[in-house]
Amino acid sequence: MTPTLHSKLEEHFGFKNFRPGQAQAVQAALQGRDAVVIMPTGSGKSLCYQLPGVGTADLTIVVSPLIALMADQLRRLTDAGQPAVMVASGMNADEAQRSLRALRDGSARIVFCSPERFASQTFLRIISARRVGLFVIDEAHCLAEWGHDFRPDYLRLPGVIAQLGRPPVMAATATATEAVAAEITGRLGLTDPLMVRSGFDRPNITFDVVTLEGKGTLAAKRGLLTSILGERTQRPAIVYCGTRKDCESVAGDLSAAGIAAAPYHAGMDAAARAADASLATATRNGALVTAGILALGLALSLRLRPGPARHREESNS
């Protein structure tokens, strides 16, 4: 590994060493080579494209379906003085215009956006005027046969890449079998991509399963959850629910028990989701209650205090 790459890592992010797979992915991006990066959530995928993004004058475009996760990455970068912007729904008009101005004048080197953003001809014109050094597709499994049912606009991305002059592409995901990785490669038309696949063993994550059956199961589960989260050492925490209705109900139960809890799901408007995510981050002592996988990446990226975040699942069965 070149000393320059390590020095850039420390200069921009304060780390002395790369995690497994990161250096290879960064080098591929800087060398203009396509890459498929498969790393578990929380293992440092974002650095694979952020370091090339802040290290060159070219524009790095990061496409993600998760606005909360993009906002979290943006906050970390801008807090560190890095030239990044976001263009997404839920932003006020002034914020959006500042982001577009930074893209026009070249001061922004990284832009975060959702796949739906490319339906905007104004946005396409602005980024087309820039030299794009890297086009990143986060949550790239959404391109697979089952994934684009979730976000169909992912199927528009190969055309966008071609329209931008076919810059190097990095497809990043935590969820891809060999077959899914091959499908991602084919759909994007990647050329001899570097395949980066780090291990999935996470020594800092443990799993505990508590089975409750019979009459009064729901009340027993809610009581157990409230009891666990009533201990200060078990917070902050993320609670996953199977439905939006359960998400709202569990958040209400926890709040009634004096625990700072906020619901977070796709049925909420963008402003409410942002407010609740901010509350969960700010309290450092509460619980974010979410339905489905919506906040998984956000959950593992929230370094609220030393030590692992706690994750609980509220099942209907």
C-alpha positions, 0 to 999 in steps of 0.5 A: 500500500502506498504511503500517500494513500495512508496519509490521505486516509489519516488527513481526511478521516483521522484513521491510520489503517484501512479495514479489510477490503477498503484499500483495494476498493479505494485504489480501484476508484482512483485508478478508474476501475469498476468495482463491486464492494460487498461488506457488512453494514458498519464495516466501512463501505462508505469510506471506499467512495468517500476517500476518492471523493474528497481526494480529487477535484472530480465529482463523486455521485453517491446514489442511495435509497435511504435518505436518513443514511445519506443525511448521516453521512453528509453530516459527518463529512461536513462536520469534518470540513469535507466538500459534500452536499445532498439533493433529496426530498424533504430538504427546504428550498434554500438547502436545495439551492445551496447544494445545486450552487455548490455542484454548479461552481465545482465546490462540491466534490461529493453529492448524495442523491436518491435514484429518483433524483435523476428524473429531474432534468435540471439535476441531470444538466448540472451534474453533466456539466461536471467531470464525474470521477466515480458513480457509486450505487449504494444498496446495489442489491436493489438492481437485482431481480427482487430488489428493483420492486422496492425502488424501480428507479434503480433500473434507470441508473445504467442509462444515467451512467451512459449519459454521464460519459460512462465514469467508473462505477462502484456498486456497494452492498451488504447483501449479495450472493455470488449470483446477485453480484453477477446480476448487478455486474450484468445490469450495470455493464461493469467492465472487469470489475474488482470484486471486494468481499470482506468477511461477515464475522462481526465479533462485536455483535451477538444474538439472543433469542427469547421465545414466548408462547401462549396467552398474553404473549404480546403483553409479556413481550412488551413488558420484557422489552420495556424492562430491558430498555429501562436499564440505562446500560441498554440504551441507546437502542434500535427496536425493529417491528414487523409493521408500521402499526406495531412501530407506533404502538411500541414507541408509545408504550416505551414513551409511556414508561418514561423512555425517550422513544421515537417511531421511524418508518416509511409511512411518515412524512420526510420531515417527521422521519428526520425529526425523529432520527435527530431526536434519537441521535440527540438524546444518546439515551433513547430508542428509535423504533422502526418498521422493516429495514428502513433504519438498519444502515442508520442504526449501525452508523450512529456512534452515540457513545463508546460500545455497541448499539443495542438492537431489539426485534419485536416479532408478531409471532 
